[in-house]
Amino acid sequence: MDKRVVLSKGVNKGKRLRVTMNFPNMHHHEFGSKTGKTFIDGRKQVEKDAFIARHKKNKNWDNPHAGIYYSRHLLWGPYPSLLKNIKALEKKDGIKIINKL
């Protein structure tokens, strides 16, 4: 089975993005604040480091079935570009992300 993740706008109040995945079954996770600014919005490396320090103790930090995981890798990822972070996460996790933004 191909692991596919669809990235789209969040539908829950206050959430910026949604990922819908087909593994192990169809489900979704919403993440990111609609009003917050992240690394892809121009926040500085020091702010990214603070985000990581604040959240890395979250029990779902390394869980691809949690919103914080996608916030970490897409909004606060290694690049200040969502498209580059999508490519990096696809490679890291062996998945295909379909960008519907």
C-alpha positions, 0 to 999 in steps of 0.5 A: 500500500502506498502511504499517502498524506493529503495536506489541505487547509484546516477546517476546525476553528483556529487550525491552519492545516489538516493532513488526511492519511490512508495508513493504517486507515483513513483519518486526519489530524489538524495542526498549526494556529491560523493566527500564529507565525512559524518558521515558514512565515519568517520566524527566526532560527532562535524562535524555531529553537524555542519551539523545539525546546518547548514541544520536544517533550510532547509524547507525540513528538515522533508520532506521525499520527499526531498533529505536533509531528506535522507542525514540527516537520512542515511548519517548523521544518529544516527549511523556511519553505513549506514546499521544501519541508514537504519534500524533506518529509516525503523522503524521511518517511517514505510517503507521498504528500499531496499538497492541496493548499 
